Amino acid sequence: MGVNTAGGHPAMDYAEHNRTYANFIGWTKFAIVFLVLLLAGMAFFLV
């Protein structure tokens, strides 16, 4: 990620923050793809 953490607070665990954010983005992408496929399947099979 393009965030400069050089001037940040020393008590902040920036590596953990970046890992958490990356996991959040990954799960969000997965959820969007799953919901699109679910809606497409519902449109195909239920209509």
C-alpha positions in Angstrom: 0.0 0.0 0.0 1.1 3.5 -0.6 0.8 4.8 2.9 3.9 6.4 4.5 3.9 5.5 8.2 7.3 7.0 9.0 5.8 9.9 11.0 3.2 7.9 12.8 2.7 7.2 16.4 5.3 4.7 17.8 2.6 2.7 19.7 0.7 2.0 16.5 1.2 -1.4 15.0 1.1 -0.4 11.3 2.0 -3.9 10.0 -1.1 -5.4 11.8 -3.2 -2.5 10.6 -2.2 -3.1 6.9 -2.8 -6.8 7.3 -6.2 -6.2 8.7 -7.1 -3.8 6.0 -5.9 -6.2 3.3 -8.0 -9.0 4.8 -11.0 -6.7 4.9 -10.6 -5.7 1.2 -10.2 -9.4 0.2 -13.3 -10.5 2.0 -15.3 -7.6 0.6 -14.3 -8.6 -2.9 -15.2 -12.2 -2.2 -18.6 -11.1 -0.8 -19.4 -8.9 -3.9 -18.5 -11.7 -6.3 -20.6 -14.2 -4.3 -23.6 -11.9 -4.2 -23.4 -11.2 -7.9 -23.3 -14.9 -8.7 -26.1 -15.6 -6.2 -28.3 -12.9 -7.9 -27.4 -14.2 -11.4 -28.3 -17.7 -10.3 -31.6 -16.5 -8.8 -32.5 -14.6 -12.0 -31.7 -17.7 -14.1 -33.3 -20.4 -12.0 -36.2 -18.6 -10.4 -37.6 -16.6 -13.3 
